Amino acid sequence: MFGFSIQKLLFTVAAIFVVWYGFKWVGRMKKVREREARDRLRRQAGTGGGAGNSESGESGVAEEMVECQTCGAFVAATGAKSCGKEECPYPG
C-alpha cells in the first residue's frame, strides 16, 4: 500500500515538473508586465502625457527656486507671482 511503484514515482516527477515550470512561467509573465509598464511610463513622459507633469508640460525637469525676501517662501525663479504683500518684489 505505501510501497514504491512506477506510477507513484512518475506522478511525483510530473507534479514537480508542472510546479517548477509553472513558477518559471509566472516569473516571466511578471517581468514582461513590469517591462511593459516601464515602457508605457517612458512613452507618457516623453510625450508630455500622464499625471505629475508641470504646467509647462515637461516631466522630470527641475526648476530653480528662489526665496522671496518679503515672506521667505520659495518661488520659481521664472514666472513667480506676487505673494500679496506690499513689499513683494514679484509682479502680479
C-alpha positions as a Markdown table, in Angstrom:
| # | Residue | x | y | z |
|---|---|---|---|---|
| 1 | Met | 0.0 | 0.0 | 0.0 |
| 2 | Phe | 2.7 | 2.5 | 1.0 |
| 3 | Gly | 5.4 | 0.9 | -1.1 |
| 4 | Phe | 7.1 | 2.4 | -4.2 |
| 5 | Ser | 5.6 | 1.9 | -7.6 |
| 6 | Ile | 6.4 | 3.2 | -11.0 |
| 7 | Gln | 3.1 | 5.1 | -11.2 |
| 8 | Lys | 3.7 | 6.9 | -7.9 |
| 9 | Leu | 7.2 | 7.8 | -9.0 |
| 10 | Leu | 6.1 | 9.1 | -12.4 |
| 11 | Phe | 3.2 | 11.1 | -10.8 |
| 12 | Thr | 5.6 | 12.7 | -8.3 |
| 13 | Val | 8.1 | 13.6 | -11.0 |
| 14 | Ala | 5.3 | 15.0 | -13.2 |
| 15 | Ala | 3.9 | 17.1 | -10.3 |
| 16 | Ile | 7.3 | 18.5 | -9.6 |
| 17 | Phe | 7.8 | 19.3 | -13.3 |
| 18 | Val | 4.5 | 21.1 | -13.5 |
| 19 | Val | 5.1 | 23.2 | -10.4 |
| 20 | Trp | 8.6 | 24.0 | -11.4 |
| 21 | Tyr | 7.7 | 25.3 | -14.9 |
| 22 | Gly | 4.6 | 26.9 | -13.6 |
| 23 | Phe | 6.7 | 29.1 | -11.3 |
| 24 | Lys | 9.1 | 29.9 | -14.1 |
| 25 | Trp | 6.2 | 30.9 | -16.4 |
| 26 | Val | 4.7 | 33.2 | -13.7 |
| 27 | Gly | 8.1 | 34.8 | -13.1 |
| 28 | Arg | 8.5 | 35.5 | -16.9 |
| 29 | Met | 5.0 | 37.0 | -17.1 |
| 30 | Lys | 5.8 | 39.3 | -14.1 |
| 31 | Lys | 9.0 | 40.5 | -15.8 |
| 32 | Val | 7.1 | 41.1 | -19.1 |
| 33 | Arg | 4.4 | 43.1 | -17.3 |
| 34 | Glu | 6.9 | 45.2 | -15.4 |
| 35 | Arg | 8.8 | 45.9 | -18.7 |
| 36 | Glu | 5.6 | 47.0 | -20.5 |
| 37 | Ala | 4.6 | 49.3 | -17.6 |
| 38 | Arg | 8.1 | 50.8 | -17.5 |
| 39 | Asp | 8.0 | 51.4 | -21.3 |
| 40 | Arg | 4.5 | 52.9 | -21.1 |
| 41 | Leu | 5.6 | 55.3 | -18.4 |
| 42 | Arg | 8.6 | 56.3 | -20.6 |
| 43 | Arg | 6.3 | 56.9 | -23.5 |
| 44 | Gln | 4.0 | 59.1 | -21.4 |
| 45 | Ala | 6.9 | 61.1 | -20.0 |
| 46 | Gly | 8.3 | 61.6 | -23.5 |
| 47 | Thr | 5.1 | 62.9 | -25.0 |
| 48 | Gly | 4.2 | 65.1 | -22.0 |
| 49 | Gly | 1.1 | 63.0 | -21.2 |
| 50 | Gly | 0.1 | 61.4 | -17.9 |
| 51 | Ala | -0.1 | 62.7 | -14.4 |
| 52 | Gly | 2.6 | 64.6 | -12.5 |
| 53 | Asn | 3.6 | 67.0 | -15.2 |
| 54 | Ser | 4.4 | 70.6 | -14.5 |
| 55 | Glu | 2.4 | 73.4 | -16.1 |
| 56 | Ser | 4.8 | 73.7 | -19.0 |
| 57 | Gly | 4.1 | 70.1 | -20.0 |
| 58 | Glu | 7.6 | 68.8 | -19.2 |
| 59 | Ser | 8.1 | 65.9 | -16.8 |
| 60 | Gly | 11.1 | 65.3 | -14.7 |
| 61 | Val | 12.6 | 68.7 | -15.3 |
| 62 | Ala | 13.9 | 70.5 | -12.2 |
| 63 | Glu | 13.1 | 74.2 | -11.8 |
| 64 | Glu | 15.2 | 76.6 | -9.9 |
| 65 | Met | 13.6 | 78.2 | -6.8 |
| 66 | Val | 14.5 | 81.4 | -5.1 |
| 67 | Glu | 13.5 | 82.7 | -1.7 |
| 68 | Cys | 11.1 | 85.7 | -1.6 |
| 69 | Gln | 12.8 | 88.5 | 0.5 |
| 70 | Thr | 9.4 | 89.6 | 1.9 |
| 71 | Cys | 7.7 | 86.4 | 3.0 |
| 72 | Gly | 10.5 | 83.9 | 3.0 |
| 73 | Ala | 8.6 | 81.4 | 0.8 |
| 74 | Phe | 10.4 | 79.7 | -2.1 |
| 75 | Val | 9.0 | 80.5 | -5.5 |
| 76 | Ala | 10.0 | 79.6 | -9.1 |
| 77 | Ala | 12.8 | 81.7 | -10.4 |
| 78 | Thr | 10.9 | 82.3 | -13.7 |
| 79 | Gly | 7.2 | 83.2 | -13.7 |
| 80 | Ala | 7.0 | 83.9 | -10.0 |
| 81 | Lys | 3.8 | 85.7 | -8.8 |
| 82 | Ser | 3.2 | 88.2 | -6.0 |
| 83 | Cys | 2.6 | 86.8 | -2.6 |
| 84 | Gly | 0.1 | 89.6 | -1.9 |
| 85 | Lys | 2.3 | 91.6 | 0.5 |
| 86 | Glu | 3.1 | 95.3 | -0.3 |
| 87 | Glu | 6.9 | 94.9 | -0.5 |
| 88 | Cys | 6.8 | 91.7 | -2.7 |
| 89 | Pro | 9.4 | 92.1 | -5.5 |
| 90 | Tyr | 7.4 | 89.9 | -7.9 |
| 91 | Pro | 4.7 | 91.2 | -10.2 |
| 92 | Gly | 1.1 | 90.1 | -10.3 |
